[in-house]
Structure formats: structure tokens, C-alpha cells
């Protein structure tokens, strides 16, 4: 099994665990605000897991190899 395609989810879960650990270790009491933070961390981890990765050839609209920004920087 390749872990590469799961890295996005692994990092989201690790982030949620860090938030949970910080909430508990800080003062041994979980306040209402910390419950909200835990809920946000959990929903974020679920959202990251639920959204599939783009294909290898997919690029975002803002990325243009050799575009205008690249030419402008070469002139410096």
C-alpha cells in the first residue's frame, strides 16, 4: 500500500490531534471555546479526507509555467 496518496489525510488528522492535545494538556480542562476548536479541527480533517486529490496533470488556474511572472523575474 502506498502512503503517498494518504498524506493529505494523515496530516489533517495529525493537526486535529495536536489541537486536541493542546486543549487538554494546557490546563487539564476543556473549556467551551476549546470544544469549538476541537469541532473545527475534526470537521477540517473530515473535509480533507472527503475531497479527492487532483490528478497528476491538473493545475490550478493561477499557475502558468513560463507565464508573465516568470519572464518578469528573469529580467531582474
VMD Tcl script that builds the backbone (N, CA, C; Angstrom):
set m [mol new atoms 228]
animate dup $m
set s [atomselect $m all]
$s set {name element resname resid chain x y z} {
  {N N UNK 1 A 0.845 -1.177 0.000}
  {CA C UNK 1 A 0.000 0.000 0.000}
  {C C UNK 1 A 0.892 1.242 0.000}
  {N N UNK 2 A 0.587 2.184 -0.861}
  {CA C UNK 2 A 1.352 3.428 -0.930}
  {C C UNK 2 A 0.736 4.456 0.006}
  {N N UNK 3 A 1.563 5.050 0.850}
  {CA C UNK 3 A 1.088 6.060 1.798}
  {C C UNK 3 A 0.959 7.424 1.123}
  {N N UNK 4 A 1.616 7.609 -0.022}
  {CA C UNK 4 A 1.633 8.900 -0.693}
  {C C UNK 4 A 0.270 9.493 -0.951}
  {N N UNK 5 A -0.671 8.686 -1.366}
  {CA C UNK 5 A -1.988 9.232 -1.666}
  {C C UNK 5 A -2.788 9.530 -0.398}
  {N N UNK 6 A -2.291 9.131 0.754}
  {CA C UNK 6 A -2.984 9.378 2.015}
  {C C UNK 6 A -2.339 10.487 2.844}
  {N N UNK 7 A -1.244 11.068 2.387}
  {CA C UNK 7 A -0.532 12.076 3.173}
  {C C UNK 7 A -1.419 13.242 3.563}
  {N N UNK 8 A -2.277 13.673 2.656}
  {CA C UNK 8 A -3.156 14.805 2.934}
  {C C UNK 8 A -4.037 14.506 4.148}
  {N N UNK 9 A -4.615 13.323 4.189}
  {CA C UNK 9 A -5.464 12.942 5.313}
  {C C UNK 9 A -4.660 12.717 6.582}
  {N N UNK 10 A -3.488 12.111 6.451}
  {CA C UNK 10 A -2.643 11.864 7.620}
  {C C UNK 10 A -2.277 13.195 8.285}
  {N N UNK 11 A -1.892 14.181 7.501}
  {CA C UNK 11 A -1.522 15.479 8.059}
  {C C UNK 11 A -2.721 16.179 8.696}
  {N N UNK 12 A -3.905 16.042 8.110}
  {CA C UNK 12 A -5.100 16.650 8.697}
  {C C UNK 12 A -5.431 16.013 10.042}
  {N N UNK 13 A -5.303 14.699 10.136}
  {CA C UNK 13 A -5.568 14.010 11.402}
  {C C UNK 13 A -4.525 14.390 12.448}
  {N N UNK 14 A -3.260 14.471 12.050}
  {CA C UNK 14 A -2.211 14.872 12.983}
  {C C UNK 14 A -2.491 16.292 13.495}
  {N N UNK 15 A -2.921 17.175 12.610}
  {CA C UNK 15 A -3.265 18.532 13.036}
  {C C UNK 15 A -4.411 18.546 14.037}
  {N N UNK 16 A -5.429 17.726 13.801}
  {CA C UNK 16 A -6.554 17.647 14.730}
  {C C UNK 16 A -6.099 17.098 16.081}
  {N N UNK 17 A -5.200 16.127 16.065}
  {CA C UNK 17 A -4.682 15.568 17.319}
  {C C UNK 17 A -3.873 16.616 18.079}
  {N N UNK 18 A -3.106 17.422 17.369}
  {CA C UNK 18 A -2.328 18.482 18.019}
  {C C UNK 18 A -3.270 19.487 18.684}
  {N N UNK 19 A -4.341 19.860 17.998}
  {CA C UNK 19 A -5.312 20.796 18.576}
  {C C UNK 19 A -5.957 20.186 19.819}
  {N N UNK 20 A -6.330 18.912 19.729}
  {CA C UNK 20 A -6.941 18.235 20.877}
  {C C UNK 20 A -5.957 18.142 22.033}
  {N N UNK 21 A -4.727 17.796 21.747}
  {CA C UNK 21 A -3.716 17.691 22.791}
  {C C UNK 21 A -3.457 19.019 23.472}
  {N N UNK 22 A -3.397 20.075 22.687}
  {CA C UNK 22 A -3.181 21.404 23.255}
  {C C UNK 22 A -4.338 21.793 24.167}
  {N N UNK 23 A -5.555 21.440 23.779}
  {CA C UNK 23 A -6.725 21.786 24.589}
  {C C UNK 23 A -6.711 21.060 25.926}
  {N N UNK 24 A -6.288 19.823 25.938}
  {CA C UNK 24 A -6.316 19.022 27.166}
  {C C UNK 24 A -5.083 19.281 28.030}
  {N N UNK 25 A -3.909 19.348 27.436}
  {CA C UNK 25 A -2.663 19.465 28.196}
  {C C UNK 25 A -2.509 20.848 28.820}
  {N N UNK 26 A -3.054 21.848 28.187}
  {CA C UNK 26 A -2.869 23.217 28.644}
  {C C UNK 26 A -3.257 23.393 30.115}
  {N N UNK 27 A -4.465 23.006 30.483}
  {CA C UNK 27 A -4.915 23.220 31.861}
  {C C UNK 27 A -5.739 22.051 32.421}
  {N N UNK 28 A -5.708 20.917 31.764}
  {CA C UNK 28 A -6.433 19.718 32.195}
  {C C UNK 28 A -7.953 19.925 32.217}
  {N N UNK 29 A -8.449 20.933 31.515}
  {CA C UNK 29 A -9.868 21.237 31.465}
  {C C UNK 29 A -10.197 21.712 30.056}
  {N N UNK 30 A -11.283 21.211 29.506}
  {CA C UNK 30 A -11.690 21.632 28.163}
  {C C UNK 30 A -12.815 22.654 28.309}
  {N N UNK 31 A -12.525 23.889 27.917}
  {CA C UNK 31 A -13.495 24.979 28.000}
  {C C UNK 31 A -14.410 24.942 26.779}
  {N N UNK 32 A -15.539 25.681 26.821}
  {CA C UNK 32 A -16.430 25.723 25.649}
  {C C UNK 32 A -15.713 26.187 24.374}
  {N N UNK 33 A -14.808 27.154 24.494}
  {CA C UNK 33 A -14.061 27.630 23.326}
  {C C UNK 33 A -13.173 26.519 22.760}
  {N N UNK 34 A -12.577 25.717 23.635}
  {CA C UNK 34 A -11.737 24.609 23.178}
  {C C UNK 34 A -12.585 23.527 22.512}
  {N N UNK 35 A -13.820 23.313 22.978}
  {CA C UNK 35 A -14.714 22.366 22.296}
  {C C UNK 35 A -14.993 22.828 20.869}
  {N N UNK 36 A -15.191 24.146 20.710}
  {CA C UNK 36 A -15.409 24.692 19.360}
  {C C UNK 36 A -14.186 24.441 18.496}
  {N N UNK 37 A -12.991 24.685 19.033}
  {CA C UNK 37 A -11.757 24.441 18.278}
  {C C UNK 37 A -11.605 22.973 17.916}
  {N N UNK 38 A -11.950 22.089 18.859}
  {CA C UNK 38 A -11.887 20.653 18.566}
  {C C UNK 38 A -12.863 20.277 17.451}
  {N N UNK 39 A -14.055 20.847 17.485}
  {CA C UNK 39 A -15.039 20.578 16.433}
  {C C UNK 39 A -14.564 21.060 15.073}
  {N N UNK 40 A -13.975 22.243 15.046}
  {CA C UNK 40 A -13.437 22.774 13.788}
  {C C UNK 40 A -12.313 21.886 13.272}
  {N N UNK 41 A -11.422 21.445 14.166}
  {CA C UNK 41 A -10.326 20.563 13.752}
  {C C UNK 41 A -10.862 19.248 13.208}
  {N N UNK 42 A -11.868 18.697 13.868}
  {CA C UNK 42 A -12.456 17.443 13.399}
  {C C UNK 42 A -13.122 17.617 12.033}
  {N N UNK 43 A -13.911 18.669 11.867}
  {CA C UNK 43 A -14.568 18.914 10.584}
  {C C UNK 43 A -13.555 19.172 9.468}
  {N N UNK 44 A -12.461 19.850 9.800}
  {CA C UNK 44 A -11.412 20.087 8.811}
  {C C UNK 44 A -10.775 18.773 8.377}
  {N N UNK 45 A -10.472 17.901 9.336}
  {CA C UNK 45 A -9.871 16.608 8.998}
  {C C UNK 45 A -10.821 15.782 8.137}
  {N N UNK 46 A -12.109 15.796 8.459}
  {CA C UNK 46 A -13.094 15.052 7.656}
  {C C UNK 46 A -13.191 15.653 6.261}
  {N N UNK 47 A -13.186 16.987 6.179}
  {CA C UNK 47 A -13.264 17.646 4.873}
  {C C UNK 47 A -12.057 17.343 4.004}
  {N N UNK 48 A -10.884 17.318 4.598}
  {CA C UNK 48 A -9.667 16.999 3.842}
  {C C UNK 48 A -9.734 15.562 3.336}
  {N N UNK 49 A -10.208 14.660 4.167}
  {CA C UNK 49 A -10.310 13.254 3.771}
  {C C UNK 49 A -11.353 13.076 2.664}
  {N N UNK 50 A -12.455 13.823 2.733}
  {CA C UNK 50 A -13.573 13.627 1.804}
  {C C UNK 50 A -13.291 14.170 0.404}
  {N N UNK 51 A -12.457 15.195 0.280}
  {CA C UNK 51 A -12.205 15.811 -1.026}
  {C C UNK 51 A -11.070 15.063 -1.710}
  {N N UNK 52 A -11.322 14.529 -2.907}
  {CA C UNK 52 A -10.264 13.774 -3.598}
  {C C UNK 52 A -9.147 14.684 -4.108}
  {N N UNK 53 A -7.968 14.110 -4.241}
  {CA C UNK 53 A -6.839 14.843 -4.810}
  {C C UNK 53 A -7.059 15.054 -6.294}
  {N N UNK 54 A -6.444 16.094 -6.840}
  {CA C UNK 54 A -6.482 16.314 -8.286}
  {C C UNK 54 A -5.576 15.306 -8.959}
  {N N UNK 55 A -5.823 15.083 -10.228}
  {CA C UNK 55 A -4.961 14.195 -10.994}
  {C C UNK 55 A -3.569 14.776 -11.140}
  {N N UNK 56 A -2.632 13.965 -11.565}
  {CA C UNK 56 A -1.235 14.388 -11.668}
  {C C UNK 56 A -1.060 15.549 -12.634}
  {N N UNK 57 A -1.873 15.632 -13.679}
  {CA C UNK 57 A -1.712 16.682 -14.668}
  {C C UNK 57 A -2.511 17.940 -14.376}
  {N N UNK 58 A -3.305 17.927 -13.324}
  {CA C UNK 58 A -4.167 19.071 -13.027}
  {C C UNK 58 A -3.355 20.217 -12.434}
  {N N UNK 59 A -3.654 21.408 -12.851}
  {CA C UNK 59 A -3.013 22.606 -12.323}
  {C C UNK 59 A -4.104 23.578 -11.904}
  {N N UNK 60 A -3.783 24.425 -10.954}
  {CA C UNK 60 A -4.738 25.456 -10.580}
  {C C UNK 60 A -4.697 26.573 -11.605}
  {N N UNK 61 A -5.727 27.384 -11.624}
  {CA C UNK 61 A -5.830 28.445 -12.628}
  {C C UNK 61 A -4.717 29.473 -12.480}
  {N N UNK 62 A -4.166 29.636 -11.276}
  {CA C UNK 62 A -3.154 30.653 -11.056}
  {C C UNK 62 A -1.738 30.231 -11.415}
  {N N UNK 63 A -1.551 28.991 -11.797}
  {CA C UNK 63 A -0.203 28.502 -12.091}
  {C C UNK 63 A -0.010 28.403 -13.592}
  {N N UNK 64 A 0.948 29.153 -14.124}
  {CA C UNK 64 A 1.244 29.123 -15.549}
  {C C UNK 64 A 2.749 29.001 -15.727}
  {N N UNK 65 A 3.255 27.801 -16.001}
  {CA C UNK 65 A 4.702 27.664 -16.192}
  {C C UNK 65 A 5.175 28.563 -17.330}
  {N N UNK 66 A 6.196 29.338 -17.060}
  {CA C UNK 66 A 6.741 30.220 -18.101}
  {C C UNK 66 A 5.842 31.396 -18.394}
  {N N UNK 67 A 4.913 31.695 -17.483}
  {CA C UNK 67 A 3.972 32.787 -17.698}
  {C C UNK 67 A 4.634 34.151 -17.541}
  {N N UNK 68 A 3.821 35.168 -17.443}
  {CA C UNK 68 A 4.334 36.553 -17.388}
  {C C UNK 68 A 5.207 36.779 -16.161}
  {N N UNK 69 A 4.810 36.225 -15.017}
  {CA C UNK 69 A 5.595 36.459 -13.809}
  {C C UNK 69 A 7.001 35.880 -13.967}
  {N N UNK 70 A 7.126 34.733 -14.590}
  {CA C UNK 70 A 8.441 34.130 -14.800}
  {C C UNK 70 A 9.327 34.977 -15.691}
  {N N UNK 71 A 8.748 35.546 -16.748}
  {CA C UNK 71 A 9.525 36.397 -17.649}
  {C C UNK 71 A 9.941 37.679 -16.952}
  {N N UNK 72 A 9.047 38.231 -16.101}
  {CA C UNK 72 A 9.384 39.451 -15.411}
  {C C UNK 72 A 10.548 39.234 -14.442}
  {N N UNK 73 A 10.583 38.090 -13.782}
  {CA C UNK 73 A 11.630 37.827 -12.811}
  {C C UNK 73 A 12.970 37.569 -13.482}
  {N N UNK 74 A 12.956 37.042 -14.699}
  {CA C UNK 74 A 14.214 36.765 -15.394}
  {C C UNK 74 A 14.923 38.048 -15.803}
  {N N UNK 75 A 14.194 39.124 -15.917}
  {CA C UNK 75 A 14.796 40.381 -16.340}
  {C C UNK 75 A 15.515 41.105 -15.211}
  {N N UNK 76 A 15.374 40.615 -13.976}
  {CA C UNK 76 A 15.994 41.325 -12.837}
  {C C UNK 76 A 17.466 41.087 -12.751}
}
mol reanalyze $m
mol bondsrecalc $m
mol representation Tube
mol addrep $m
